[in-house]
Amino acid sequence: MDEQTRIEVEAAAFRDLLAHLDKRSDVQNIDLMNLAGFCRNCLAKWYRSEAERRGVAMDYEQARERVYGMPYAQWKERYQHEASAEQKARFQETSADHADTRGGH
């Protein structure tokens, strides 16, 4: 696969991931963190970081709006629920394992 095609395939896969997450607003960020070690906020941080590496000014809220498909405050009001004690405990157990050098949690 040539470089340009690889970039286009990766970009399409990222768009598909965001579309999938849009359809699964029932999946909370803490669930993603507990299972996979990243969440929507991590994606936004990675997105912003890459934009800035390429000289594109972008703040964190702009990046989150791209990932969430709406302003974060709006998404949070519509879809975010209080994490259960079990979810919080699991997060505490695994949070050190999920530390990310690219600006995630």
Salt bridges, closest charged atoms under 4 A:
GLU3 OE2 - ARG6 NH2 2.42
GLU10 OE2 - ARG6 NH1 2.71
ASP26 OD2 - ARG24 NH2 2.73
GLU50 OE2 - ARG53 NH1 2.28
GLU50 OE1 - ARG54 NH1 2.62
GLU50 OE2 - ARG102 NH2 2.96
GLU52 OE2 - ARG48 NE 3.10
GLU61 OE2 - ARG64 NH2 2.94
GLU82 OE2 - LYS88 NZ 2.80
